[in-house]
C-alpha cells in the first residue's frame, strides 16, 4: 500500500483523500472573453452553444499568463470556460462532486445547461454536486463563468494591479480558474471537512469533522493515528449531527522525555498519519473512509519570545509573493515543492506568504519538508460595508481550509492598513481590524493572530514591524535595546505610520521585524523597477544583506522577515531571481541568513 504522505503529494486537497476516486480536469478548455457581458443572455451555458468559445486556455493557469496559452493582460472582466467530460452516472448511494481550488473572483458553474454552483471569493475553493444534473452516462458539458472586475477596489485582490499595466509593487492580474479543478466520486454520506488541532501539553488532538449533509441515520467515526508502524491512538465516536468535535487522547505525548520522537518542527518535520472511517452505527457497515495527516506541535509566545513546542524559536523568514513569471499566482506541483526546498536550502526556517492564500499543495510540502508559514489575507483597497462582508466571508473560508496544516504558525488578516487606511481616525476601521483579530481567534485559538502587520498595531499576538532602513546601526538602535521585549520603541514613528494605536498595551507579544531589507541590483537603463535601495554588484548585495541580517539577529527581536524571497515582475528586491536562482552563491546566502547572535 502506498505511503499516505506520498499519496498526498500530488492531490489538490492533501489532508482529505479518498483513493482512487478522483480525476484531474487540468489541461485544455474552450475559452472566451465576454467584454460586453452577453453570455448569460445569449445562453453560453447551453451544451449546444459552442460557437462563442473560439479560444483555448490551459487550466489552471490564468488567461493573463503565458502558461495558459492566452497571455492577454488587458481588462477582460468576464471569462467563460467550457469542457466536455465523459462520466458515468453515479450509482445509487454515490455522489459526483466537482471541486475548484480557486476561481478569481466570482464564479457560476453549469452542467448540461443546469446551474450547479455559485461562489464568490477568488482565493478559496468551492464544490459543486453534479449528481442531480446528470441524466445519462457519457459526455457532459461543464461551463464556468468567472467575473473579476479589475477596477473594483472593494474586492480582495492582494498584489493584483487595478491598472492596465503593473506599477510600483503591484503585478499582472490572475483572473478566472487558477488552482486545480477535479472530479471526485463519494458516498452520499461522506466526510466533507476534517480539522486537526494538536494540544501537546494535554496529550491530545482535537478532531472536528463535518459531513456533506445532515446524516439520515446514526453513524460512528473511528480515528486511527499512526507514526510509521507505531499506533498512537484509536478512538470511535458516535455522530448524531452534521458536525461533531471530539478529543483523541495520545498517550505517547505524556512521556515528557520522549517528545522529540513525535513533535513536528522545521528541523524534524515528523507527520502523523490519520485514517478516518465512517460506519453505520446500527449495522457496523462501512460508509466512508479517508486518509489525512497532521503534525504534533504547539505554538505560543511569552515574555517577548516566540515559542515552538514550548521552547524559544527565532524566526528566519523571507516575504514570499508566490508569483511565477509564466503563470502568475498559479504554479505546478513541482514548482510549489521547489520553492519550499529552496527556502530551506538558503537557510530560512519560514516564509511569510504575502497577500495570497497559497495553494494547499504548497502547504503540504511545507508540512512535509519543515517550513514555518504566516498566512495572509489578500487585501481590498477601499474600506466600506462591501469590503467588510467580502473579507470576513473569504477569510473565514481560508482559515477553515488551512487550519490543520502544522506549518502555518500565524494568521494575518490585514497588511499595512491596506483595507483600513485610517484606523487611528475612523473608528469603524479600527473596529473592523480588531474584529478580524477576534474572528480569527474564535475560529482558531491555537495560533497567533495579527490584526494588522507592519504598523498601526492594535489587537495582535505578534507585533510585526516594517522598517526599510538600509543602515544596520539604525536597526540596532531601534531594536537592539533590552526594553524591546517589553514592547517599548525609541521612536513611535520610524516611518510614515505610527507603530501602535492609542490604548494598545504590550502583554508579552514577540516583536518581529516582519519586513526589512529590500535592496535591488542596479536596474538596466530605462527598466521599470521597484526597490528600497540599489546596489551595483553581487559583493555589495552580500555586504548589505549581511549588515542588515546581523543587526536583526543581534537585536532584541523575536525574528525577521527579509523582503523578499524572489524578484517579482518590477519588484526586483529578491534573494533569488524570478527563475529561482540565488543572486549570490547559495552557500554564502545560507551563511548570512543562518547567522546567530554575536
NORBELLIN-V707647 format. One record per residue. PHI is phi in whole degrees, 0 to 359 (999 if undefined). PSI is psi in degrees with one decimal (NA if undefined). D_LAST is the distance of its C-alpha to the last C-alpha in Angstrom with 1 decimal. Layout:
phi->PHI psi->PSI d_last->D_LAST
phi->PHI psi->PSI d_last->D_LAST
This chain:
phi->999 psi->130.7 d_last->50.0
phi->301 psi->148.2 d_last->47.0
phi->294 psi->133.7 d_last->43.7
phi->306 psi->-35.7 d_last->43.2
phi->296 psi->-39.1 d_last->39.7
phi->289 psi->-35.4 d_last->41.3
phi->299 psi->-37.2 d_last->44.2
phi->287 psi->-21.2 d_last->41.9
phi->302 psi->-40.4 d_last->40.1
phi->257 psi->4.8 d_last->42.8
phi->274 psi->137.5 d_last->44.2
phi->289 psi->-12.3 d_last->43.9
phi->226 psi->77.2 d_last->43.6
phi->291 psi->-12.4 d_last->41.5
phi->257 psi->11.3 d_last->41.5
phi->206 psi->94.6 d_last->45.3
phi->237 psi->133.3 d_last->47.2
phi->243 psi->122.4 d_last->50.9
phi->254 psi->143.2 d_last->51.7
phi->254 psi->26.7 d_last->53.5
phi->276 psi->56.1 d_last->55.2
phi->214 psi->155.7 d_last->53.2
phi->218 psi->123.8 d_last->53.8
phi->286 psi->129.8 d_last->51.5
phi->253 psi->20.0 d_last->53.3
phi->291 psi->157.1 d_last->50.9
phi->123 psi->-159.5 d_last->52.6
phi->289 psi->130.6 d_last->55.4
phi->235 psi->149.9 d_last->56.9
phi->292 psi->150.9 d_last->59.6
phi->211 psi->149.6 d_last->58.2
phi->204 psi->139.5 d_last->59.5
phi->280 psi->150.1 d_last->58.3
phi->225 psi->66.4 d_last->60.4
phi->296 psi->-26.8 d_last->59.8
phi->267 psi->1.2 d_last->63.0
phi->53 psi->53.4 d_last->62.2
phi->256 psi->-4.5 d_last->65.6
phi->301 psi->-42.5 d_last->64.5
phi->296 psi->-50.3 d_last->65.4
phi->298 psi->-34.8 d_last->68.8
phi->269 psi->7.8 d_last->69.6
phi->60 psi->49.1 d_last->68.7
phi->294 psi->-16.9 d_last->66.1
phi->281 psi->-12.0 d_last->65.2
phi->292 psi->136.1 d_last->68.7
phi->302 psi->-30.9 d_last->68.6
phi->278 psi->-10.3 d_last->71.4
phi->262 psi->75.2 d_last->69.8
phi->266 psi->-9.4 d_last->67.6
phi->303 psi->-40.0 d_last->68.8
phi->294 psi->-19.7 d_last->65.9
phi->271 psi->78.8 d_last->63.3
phi->269 psi->-11.0 d_last->63.5
phi->249 psi->175.7 d_last->59.9
phi->228 psi->138.7 d_last->57.5
phi->231 psi->143.4 d_last->53.9
phi->268 psi->110.7 d_last->51.5
phi->276 psi->137.7 d_last->50.2
phi->255 psi->36.4 d_last->47.5
phi->270 psi->136.4 d_last->46.3
phi->294 psi->146.3 d_last->46.9
phi->294 psi->-15.7 d_last->49.8
phi->289 psi->-19.3 d_last->47.7
phi->267 psi->155.7 d_last->45.7
phi->295 psi->-36.0 d_last->46.8
phi->297 psi->-23.4 d_last->46.4
phi->285 psi->-19.2 d_last->49.1
phi->86 psi->-5.0 d_last->51.7
phi->260 psi->-54.3 d_last->52.5
phi->55 psi->46.1 d_last->49.7
phi->246 psi->109.2 d_last->51.3
phi->264 psi->8.6 d_last->48.9
phi->288 psi->169.5 d_last->51.6
phi->289 psi->117.3 d_last->52.3
phi->222 psi->88.7 d_last->54.2
phi->294 psi->-26.5 d_last->54.0
phi->237 psi->129.4 d_last->56.1
phi->234 psi->145.2 d_last->55.8
phi->233 psi->139.8 d_last->58.0
phi->236 psi->147.9 d_last->57.5
phi->214 psi->134.9 d_last->60.2
phi->210 psi->138.6 d_last->60.3
phi->262 psi->127.9 d_last->63.0
phi->236 psi->148.4 d_last->62.0
phi->257 psi->109.3 d_last->64.2
phi->225 psi->142.0 d_last->63.8
phi->281 psi->151.5 d_last->66.2
phi->292 psi->130.3 d_last->67.1
phi->300 psi->146.3 d_last->65.2
phi->294 psi->162.5 d_last->67.2
phi->303 psi->133.1 d_last->68.4
phi->86 psi->6.1 d_last->65.5
phi->237 psi->154.2 d_last->62.9
phi->231 psi->149.5 d_last->61.1
phi->248 psi->119.6 d_last->59.7
phi->250 psi->139.9 d_last->56.5
phi->248 psi->117.3 d_last->55.1
phi->254 psi->139.4 d_last->51.3
phi->240 psi->124.2 d_last->49.4
phi->293 psi->-41.5 d_last->45.6
phi->190 psi->136.7 d_last->45.5
phi->226 psi->119.4 d_last->48.1
phi->260 psi->117.7 d_last->47.1
phi->238 psi->-39.1 d_last->48.5
phi->241 psi->130.5 d_last->51.9
phi->232 psi->144.4 d_last->53.8
phi->230 psi->142.8 d_last->57.3
phi->229 psi->133.0 d_last->58.5
phi->237 psi->147.0 d_last->62.0
phi->234 psi->122.0 d_last->63.6
phi->58 psi->31.8 d_last->67.1
phi->83 psi->-0.1 d_last->67.3
phi->256 psi->127.2 d_last->66.5
phi->295 psi->125.9 d_last->63.5
phi->241 psi->-6.0 d_last->61.1
phi->182 psi->152.2 d_last->58.0
phi->224 psi->151.0 d_last->56.1
phi->203 psi->142.8 d_last->52.5
phi->237 psi->133.6 d_last->50.5
phi->127 psi->113.6 d_last->46.8
phi->274 psi->1.0 d_last->45.3
phi->239 psi->-1.6 d_last->42.1
phi->231 psi->161.4 d_last->43.5
phi->267 psi->174.7 d_last->46.2
phi->204 psi->167.4 d_last->49.8
phi->228 psi->138.5 d_last->52.6
phi->244 psi->129.2 d_last->56.3
phi->273 psi->113.0 d_last->58.9
phi->272 psi->-11.0 d_last->61.4
phi->306 psi->-50.6 d_last->63.8
phi->286 psi->-11.1 d_last->66.5
phi->267 psi->-5.2 d_last->66.6
phi->265 psi->116.5 d_last->67.5
phi->250 psi->5.3 d_last->71.2
phi->195 psi->164.0 d_last->71.6
phi->283 psi->156.9 d_last->69.9
phi->111 psi->-153.0 d_last->68.8
phi->288 psi->136.1 d_last->67.3
phi->229 psi->146.0 d_last->65.7
phi->254 psi->120.8 d_last->64.4
phi->260 psi->130.7 d_last->61.0
phi->233 psi->135.0 d_last->60.5
phi->235 psi->130.0 d_last->57.4
phi->253 psi->124.7 d_last->57.4
phi->241 psi->132.2 d_last->53.9
phi->240 psi->125.5 d_last->53.6
phi->220 psi->94.9 d_last->50.5
phi->281 psi->111.3 d_last->51.3
phi->292 psi->-20.7 d_last->48.8
phi->262 psi->3.7 d_last->49.7
phi->278 psi->100.2 d_last->49.3
phi->283 psi->-11.4 d_last->46.3
phi->270 psi->1.1 d_last->46.7
phi->269 psi->127.7 d_last->46.0
phi->301 psi->113.8 d_last->42.5
phi->233 psi->-12.9 d_last->41.6
phi->63 psi->-129.4 d_last->37.8
phi->267 psi->12.2 d_last->37.0
phi->282 psi->127.4 d_last->40.6
phi->286 psi->142.1 d_last->42.1
phi->269 psi->-6.8 d_last->45.3
phi->266 psi->165.6 d_last->46.2
phi->298 psi->-40.7 d_last->48.1
phi->239 psi->149.2 d_last->45.2
phi->301 psi->143.3 d_last->41.5
phi->217 psi->152.3 d_last->39.9
phi->49 psi->-108.3 d_last->36.4
phi->247 psi->18.6 d_last->34.4
phi->249 psi->151.1 d_last->37.5
phi->238 psi->174.4 d_last->38.9
phi->304 psi->148.3 d_last->42.2
phi->287 psi->159.0 d_last->43.8
phi->234 psi->94.2 d_last->44.0
phi->257 psi->161.0 d_last->47.4
phi->69 psi->-151.1 d_last->49.6
phi->287 psi->122.7 d_last->48.8
phi->222 psi->5.6 d_last->45.2
phi->227 psi->169.0 d_last->44.4
phi->303 psi->150.6 d_last->46.5
phi->241 psi->132.0 d_last->50.1
phi->208 psi->154.3 d_last->51.6
phi->259 psi->145.6 d_last->54.7
phi->215 psi->129.5 d_last->54.6
phi->264 psi->132.7 d_last->57.6
phi->224 psi->160.6 d_last->57.2
phi->295 psi->155.6 d_last->59.5
phi->302 psi->-40.2 d_last->61.1
phi->259 psi->109.0 d_last->59.2
phi->217 psi->161.4 d_last->55.6
phi->281 psi->122.7 d_last->52.0
phi->256 psi->-21.8 d_last->50.7
phi->208 psi->139.2 d_last->47.2
phi->229 psi->131.0 d_last->44.9
phi->238 psi->137.3 d_last->41.9
phi->238 psi->126.6 d_last->39.5
phi->232 psi->104.6 d_last->37.2
phi->287 psi->144.1 d_last->35.5
phi->229 psi->82.2 d_last->35.1
phi->300 psi->-43.7 d_last->33.2
phi->299 psi->-26.5 d_last->33.4
phi->258 psi->7.0 d_last->37.1
phi->54 psi->50.7 d_last->37.6
phi->203 psi->166.0 d_last->39.4
phi->232 psi->130.4 d_last->39.5
phi->270 psi->127.1 d_last->41.4
phi->248 psi->129.1 d_last->43.7
phi->242 psi->129.3 d_last->45.4
phi->230 psi->134.6 d_last->48.3
phi->235 psi->134.2 d_last->50.6
phi->272 psi->163.8 d_last->53.8
phi->295 psi->-27.0 d_last->55.3
phi->201 psi->173.2 d_last->58.1
phi->299 psi->130.5 d_last->59.6
phi->292 psi->142.5 d_last->60.8
phi->273 psi->-4.6 d_last->64.5
phi->205 psi->159.9 d_last->64.5
phi->295 psi->136.4 d_last->62.2
phi->235 psi->160.2 d_last->59.4
phi->241 psi->154.2 d_last->56.9
phi->235 psi->132.6 d_last->53.4
phi->247 psi->128.0 d_last->51.8
phi->248 psi->127.8 d_last->48.0
phi->236 psi->121.0 d_last->46.8
phi->251 psi->130.6 d_last->43.0
phi->224 psi->151.4 d_last->42.0
phi->235 psi->101.7 d_last->39.0
phi->65 psi->-129.4 d_last->40.4
phi->274 psi->-4.2 d_last->43.5
phi->271 psi->124.8 d_last->42.4
phi->276 psi->119.3 d_last->44.2
phi->267 psi->-30.7 d_last->41.9
phi->195 psi->150.3 d_last->44.5
phi->210 psi->126.4 d_last->48.0
phi->212 psi->140.4 d_last->49.7
phi->244 psi->138.3 d_last->52.8
phi->224 psi->144.1 d_last->53.4
phi->279 psi->136.0 d_last->56.5
phi->247 psi->126.2 d_last->56.3
phi->238 psi->-2.7 d_last->58.9
phi->222 psi->-175.2 d_last->57.4
phi->288 psi->-27.4 d_last->55.6
phi->228 psi->140.1 d_last->52.2
phi->218 psi->152.9 d_last->50.9
phi->224 psi->133.9 d_last->47.7
phi->206 psi->158.8 d_last->47.2
phi->262 psi->136.8 d_last->44.6
phi->250 psi->114.9 d_last->44.2
phi->290 psi->136.7 d_last->43.2
phi->238 psi->87.4 d_last->40.7
phi->304 psi->-30.7 d_last->41.2
phi->298 psi->-24.9 d_last->38.5
phi->287 psi->-10.3 d_last->35.8
phi->282 psi->-16.8 d_last->37.1
phi->277 psi->93.9 d_last->35.7
phi->295 psi->-25.0 d_last->32.3
phi->270 psi->0.9 d_last->31.1
phi->236 psi->20.2 d_last->32.1
phi->288 psi->-26.5 d_last->30.6
phi->299 psi->-21.2 d_last->28.2
phi->284 psi->-11.1 d_last->31.4
phi->237 psi->-28.6 d_last->32.3
phi->282 psi->144.0 d_last->29.4
phi->270 psi->137.8 d_last->28.4
phi->202 psi->165.4 d_last->24.8
phi->302 psi->-32.4 d_last->23.2
phi->284 psi->-30.5 d_last->22.4
phi->221 psi->81.0 d_last->25.9
phi->280 psi->71.6 d_last->28.2
phi->274 psi->126.1 d_last->31.3
phi->252 psi->149.6 d_last->34.3
phi->253 psi->128.3 d_last->37.4
phi->277 psi->145.0 d_last->40.8
phi->229 psi->136.9 d_last->43.4
phi->241 psi->127.9 d_last->47.1
phi->239 psi->124.3 d_last->49.1
phi->236 psi->129.9 d_last->52.9
phi->264 psi->139.1 d_last->55.5
phi->221 psi->152.6 d_last->58.8
phi->294 psi->125.6 d_last->62.1
phi->293 psi->-33.8 d_last->62.2
phi->278 psi->-44.9 d_last->65.9
phi->267 psi->-14.6 d_last->66.4
phi->56 psi->40.7 d_last->63.0
phi->255 psi->150.4 d_last->63.1
phi->291 psi->143.7 d_last->60.1
phi->241 psi->-49.1 d_last->59.5
phi->206 psi->153.2 d_last->56.0
phi->215 psi->132.4 d_last->53.0
phi->222 psi->151.7 d_last->49.5
phi->252 psi->151.2 d_last->46.3
phi->208 psi->-174.0 d_last->42.9
phi->204 psi->164.6 d_last->39.4
phi->206 psi->169.7 d_last->36.6
phi->238 psi->136.6 d_last->33.1
phi->269 psi->105.1 d_last->32.6
phi->199 psi->154.8 d_last->29.4
phi->241 psi->143.7 d_last->28.7
phi->244 psi->137.8 d_last->26.7
phi->202 psi->-176.4 d_last->25.8
phi->202 psi->146.7 d_last->23.7
phi->192 psi->139.2 d_last->23.4
phi->54 psi->38.8 d_last->21.6
phi->77 psi->13.6 d_last->19.7
phi->239 psi->136.5 d_last->18.5
phi->280 psi->135.6 d_last->19.9
phi->241 psi->130.9 d_last->21.5
phi->241 psi->120.3 d_last->22.8
phi->55 psi->40.5 d_last->25.3
phi->69 psi->17.2 d_last->24.4
phi->234 psi->146.0 d_last->20.8
phi->302 psi->138.9 d_last->17.7
phi->216 psi->119.5 d_last->16.9
phi->274 psi->128.5 d_last->14.5
phi->273 psi->124.9 d_last->16.7
phi->241 psi->90.6 d_last->16.0
phi->246 psi->163.0 d_last->19.3
phi->229 psi->154.8 d_last->21.4
phi->281 psi->125.3 d_last->24.7
phi->244 psi->115.4 d_last->27.6
phi->280 psi->-20.5 d_last->31.0
phi->62 psi->49.2 d_last->32.9
phi->228 psi->137.7 d_last->35.1
phi->236 psi->138.9 d_last->36.7
phi->304 psi->-38.5 d_last->38.7
phi->269 psi->-12.2 d_last->41.8
phi->222 psi->3.8 d_last->41.9
phi->62 psi->-126.9 d_last->40.0
phi->282 psi->-11.3 d_last->38.8
phi->272 psi->159.3 d_last->40.7
phi->199 psi->158.2 d_last->39.5
phi->282 psi->164.5 d_last->40.7
phi->300 psi->-37.1 d_last->39.5
phi->293 psi->-39.9 d_last->38.0
phi->294 psi->-37.7 d_last->36.0
phi->295 psi->-44.1 d_last->34.7
phi->298 psi->-42.6 d_last->33.5
phi->296 psi->-35.4 d_last->31.9
phi->296 psi->-39.3 d_last->29.7
phi->296 psi->-45.0 d_last->28.3
phi->299 psi->-43.5 d_last->27.8
phi->296 psi->-41.9 d_last->26.1
phi->302 psi->-42.1 d_last->23.6
phi->289 psi->-38.5 d_last->22.6
phi->297 psi->-33.4 d_last->22.7
phi->272 psi->2.5 d_last->20.3
phi->103 psi->3.4 d_last->17.7
phi->280 psi->151.1 d_last->18.6
phi->250 psi->5.2 d_last->19.6
phi->191 psi->166.0 d_last->21.9
phi->227 psi->140.2 d_last->24.1
phi->265 psi->104.1 d_last->25.5
phi->290 psi->119.3 d_last->29.1
phi->255 psi->120.9 d_last->30.2
phi->56 psi->39.9 d_last->33.8
phi->201 psi->139.4 d_last->35.2
phi->264 psi->106.4 d_last->36.4
phi->286 psi->153.2 d_last->35.5
phi->306 psi->134.0 d_last->38.0
phi->303 psi->-25.3 d_last->38.2
phi->292 psi->-33.0 d_last->37.9
phi->294 psi->-43.9 d_last->34.4
phi->299 psi->-37.8 d_last->33.6
phi->302 psi->-47.2 d_last->35.1
phi->291 psi->-32.7 d_last->32.8
phi->296 psi->-39.4 d_last->29.7
phi->296 psi->-47.8 d_last->31.1
phi->286 psi->-39.2 d_last->32.0
phi->267 psi->-17.5 d_last->29.0
phi->94 psi->78.5 d_last->26.3
phi->216 psi->126.0 d_last->25.0
phi->285 psi->146.5 d_last->24.5
phi->225 psi->141.2 d_last->26.5
phi->259 psi->129.7 d_last->27.3
phi->258 psi->135.3 d_last->31.0
phi->230 psi->138.5 d_last->32.3
phi->282 psi->129.6 d_last->35.9
phi->299 psi->136.4 d_last->37.3
phi->275 psi->151.2 d_last->38.2
phi->268 psi->171.8 d_last->41.6
phi->233 psi->6.7 d_last->41.9
phi->227 psi->120.2 d_last->44.9
phi->281 psi->141.2 d_last->44.9
phi->170 psi->179.3 d_last->48.1
phi->300 psi->-38.4 d_last->49.9
phi->294 psi->-40.2 d_last->49.9
phi->299 psi->-46.1 d_last->46.1
phi->302 psi->-49.4 d_last->45.8
phi->299 psi->-45.1 d_last->48.2
phi->291 psi->-45.6 d_last->46.7
phi->295 psi->-43.7 d_last->43.1
phi->300 psi->-45.4 d_last->43.9
phi->296 psi->-46.5 d_last->46.1
phi->285 psi->-37.5 d_last->43.7
phi->295 psi->-38.1 d_last->40.5
phi->299 psi->-43.4 d_last->42.5
phi->295 psi->-39.9 d_last->43.5
phi->297 psi->-45.5 d_last->39.9
phi->296 psi->-42.9 d_last->38.6
phi->299 psi->-40.1 d_last->41.6
phi->292 psi->-38.9 d_last->41.2
phi->251 psi->2.8 d_last->37.5
phi->301 psi->-29.4 d_last->36.9
phi->272 psi->-2.4 d_last->36.9
phi->282 psi->119.7 d_last->34.1
phi->295 psi->-23.7 d_last->31.2
phi->293 psi->-29.5 d_last->28.8
phi->283 psi->121.3 d_last->29.5
phi->239 psi->0.2 d_last->27.2
phi->200 psi->147.6 d_last->28.1
phi->249 psi->135.0 d_last->31.2
phi->231 psi->96.8 d_last->31.2
phi->285 psi->-23.9 d_last->34.8
phi->222 psi->140.4 d_last->34.1
phi->243 psi->128.3 d_last->31.7
phi->50 psi->36.5 d_last->31.4
phi->60 psi->25.2 d_last->34.8
phi->295 psi->-34.7 d_last->36.6
phi->260 psi->-0.4 d_last->39.5
phi->225 psi->75.7 d_last->39.4
phi->292 psi->-17.0 d_last->39.1
phi->222 psi->59.5 d_last->39.9
phi->292 psi->-21.2 d_last->38.9
phi->283 psi->-20.3 d_last->38.7
phi->248 psi->-25.1 d_last->42.3
phi->246 psi->105.5 d_last->44.0
phi->305 psi->-38.1 d_last->44.2
phi->300 psi->-35.3 d_last->45.3
phi->291 psi->-40.9 d_last->42.1
phi->291 psi->-37.5 d_last->39.9
phi->301 psi->-42.8 d_last->42.2
phi->296 psi->-45.5 d_last->41.8
phi->301 psi->-48.7 d_last->38.0
phi->291 psi->-35.3 d_last->37.9
phi->297 psi->-37.1 d_last->40.7
phi->295 psi->-38.2 d_last->38.8
phi->301 psi->-49.5 d_last->36.0
phi->291 psi->-35.4 d_last->38.6
phi->299 psi->-44.8 d_last->40.5
phi->300 psi->-44.4 d_last->37.3
phi->291 psi->-29.9 d_last->36.7
phi->290 psi->-38.3 d_last->40.4
phi->284 psi->-32.7 d_last->40.3
phi->209 psi->89.9 d_last->37.1
phi->284 psi->-1.5 d_last->35.7
phi->276 psi->-12.0 d_last->33.3
phi->237 psi->158.1 d_last->30.6
phi->296 psi->147.4 d_last->28.8
phi->233 psi->145.1 d_last->30.7
phi->233 psi->107.2 d_last->29.8
phi->294 psi->-32.9 d_last->32.9
phi->208 psi->109.3 d_last->31.5
phi->269 psi->132.1 d_last->28.1
phi->124 psi->-51.6 d_last->26.7
phi->191 psi->-177.8 d_last->28.3
phi->46 psi->50.5 d_last->31.3
phi->292 psi->134.3 d_last->29.9
phi->231 psi->-119.3 d_last->32.5
phi->293 psi->122.2 d_last->33.0
phi->192 psi->143.4 d_last->29.8
phi->267 psi->-16.6 d_last->27.8
phi->230 psi->133.1 d_last->24.6
phi->267 psi->101.9 d_last->24.1
phi->267 psi->127.3 d_last->23.4
phi->241 psi->133.8 d_last->22.7
phi->254 psi->124.2 d_last->23.4
phi->212 psi->111.9 d_last->21.9
phi->257 psi->26.4 d_last->22.4
phi->301 psi->146.2 d_last->21.1
phi->256 psi->12.0 d_last->20.0
phi->245 psi->123.1 d_last->17.7
phi->298 psi->-35.4 d_last->13.9
phi->293 psi->-31.0 d_last->14.4
phi->292 psi->-42.9 d_last->17.2
phi->300 psi->-41.4 d_last->15.2
phi->297 psi->-40.3 d_last->12.7
phi->294 psi->-40.5 d_last->15.9
phi->283 psi->-34.3 d_last->17.6
phi->233 psi->7.2 d_last->15.2
phi->260 psi->12.0 d_last->12.4
phi->261 psi->154.0 d_last->14.8
phi->297 psi->-31.2 d_last->15.6
phi->284 psi->-4.5 d_last->19.0
phi->299 psi->-36.2 d_last->18.1
phi->292 psi->-10.8 d_last->18.4
phi->260 psi->11.5 d_last->22.0
phi->78 psi->23.2 d_last->22.7
phi->259 psi->126.8 d_last->22.8
phi->248 psi->137.8 d_last->22.3
phi->291 psi->-23.3 d_last->22.6
phi->232 psi->129.4 d_last->24.9
phi->279 psi->-20.7 d_last->27.5
phi->230 psi->67.8 d_last->28.3
phi->290 psi->-18.1 d_last->25.3
phi->229 psi->-151.5 d_last->27.6
phi->286 psi->-17.8 d_last->31.3
phi->240 psi->148.1 d_last->31.3
phi->290 psi->151.2 d_last->30.4
phi->284 psi->-41.0 d_last->27.7
phi->233 psi->149.1 d_last->29.8
phi->274 psi->161.4 d_last->33.5
phi->301 psi->140.0 d_last->35.5
phi->86 psi->-5.2 d_last->35.7
phi->280 psi->128.9 d_last->32.5
phi->242 psi->140.3 d_last->30.7
phi->284 psi->132.8 d_last->27.3
phi->228 psi->44.1 d_last->27.9
phi->90 psi->6.1 d_last->24.5
phi->294 psi->140.5 d_last->23.9
phi->294 psi->146.3 d_last->20.5
phi->257 psi->122.4 d_last->19.5
phi->240 psi->132.7 d_last->18.7
phi->280 psi->85.6 d_last->18.3
phi->274 psi->-2.4 d_last->21.2
phi->208 psi->129.7 d_last->22.0
phi->197 psi->171.8 d_last->20.0
phi->88 psi->-120.2 d_last->19.9
phi->83 psi->19.1 d_last->23.4
phi->284 psi->146.0 d_last->23.7
phi->238 psi->154.8 d_last->26.7
phi->293 psi->152.7 d_last->28.1
phi->305 psi->121.2 d_last->30.9
phi->288 psi->160.0 d_last->33.9
phi->297 psi->148.8 d_last->37.2
phi->302 psi->129.1 d_last->39.7
phi->86 psi->-7.1 d_last->41.6
phi->283 psi->141.3 d_last->39.4
phi->279 psi->130.4 d_last->38.7
phi->208 psi->166.6 d_last->35.0
phi->216 psi->132.2 d_last->32.5
phi->200 psi->167.4 d_last->28.9
phi->269 psi->-14.8 d_last->26.7
phi->192 psi->166.4 d_last->26.2
phi->239 psi->147.9 d_last->27.1
phi->232 psi->153.0 d_last->25.6
phi->265 psi->-26.2 d_last->28.0
phi->224 psi->167.6 d_last->26.5
phi->298 psi->-37.5 d_last->24.3
phi->295 psi->-40.0 d_last->22.0
phi->295 psi->-40.3 d_last->21.8
phi->298 psi->-46.8 d_last->21.2
phi->298 psi->-40.2 d_last->18.3
phi->295 psi->-44.3 d_last->16.7
phi->295 psi->-45.2 d_last->17.4
phi->300 psi->-45.3 d_last->16.1
phi->297 psi->-41.0 d_last->12.7
phi->299 psi->-46.2 d_last->12.5
phi->287 psi->-43.5 d_last->13.5
phi->295 psi->-42.2 d_last->11.7
phi->298 psi->-40.5 d_last->8.2
phi->296 psi->-40.6 d_last->9.6
phi->294 psi->-40.3 d_last->11.1
phi->291 psi->-37.3 d_last->8.3
phi->284 psi->-7.9 d_last->6.4
phi->275 psi->-172.0 d_last->10.0
phi->269 psi->14.8 d_last->12.5
phi->288 psi->157.0 d_last->14.0
phi->269 psi->-4.9 d_last->15.4
phi->167 psi->175.6 d_last->15.2
phi->222 psi->160.8 d_last->16.1
phi->221 psi->108.1 d_last->19.2
phi->279 psi->138.5 d_last->19.4
phi->261 psi->108.2 d_last->22.9
phi->212 psi->-179.0 d_last->24.3
phi->291 psi->-51.0 d_last->24.8
phi->228 psi->154.1 d_last->27.8
phi->303 psi->141.9 d_last->29.9
phi->223 psi->109.8 d_last->32.8
phi->46 psi->-125.1 d_last->36.0
phi->280 psi->-4.7 d_last->35.4
phi->271 psi->88.6 d_last->31.9
phi->260 psi->48.2 d_last->30.2
phi->244 psi->34.0 d_last->26.5
phi->273 psi->162.2 d_last->25.7
phi->285 psi->-26.5 d_last->23.1
phi->239 psi->160.4 d_last->26.4
phi->284 psi->171.8 d_last->29.9
phi->301 psi->-27.1 d_last->32.7
phi->273 psi->8.7 d_last->33.7
phi->70 psi->36.3 d_last->30.4
phi->257 psi->131.2 d_last->29.2
phi->300 psi->140.9 d_last->25.6
phi->281 psi->-21.0 d_last->25.4
phi->231 psi->164.9 d_last->23.1
phi->309 psi->139.1 d_last->23.1
phi->303 psi->-41.4 d_last->22.2
phi->298 psi->-39.0 d_last->19.9
phi->291 psi->-40.5 d_last->17.9
phi->298 psi->-43.5 d_last->18.0
phi->295 psi->-40.5 d_last->16.8
phi->299 psi->-39.6 d_last->13.8
phi->291 psi->-47.3 d_last->12.7
phi->287 psi->-16.1 d_last->13.7
phi->256 psi->11.0 d_last->12.1
phi->300 psi->145.3 d_last->8.4
phi->252 psi->171.1 d_last->6.3
phi->299 psi->134.0 d_last->3.8
phi->274 psi->NA d_last->0.0
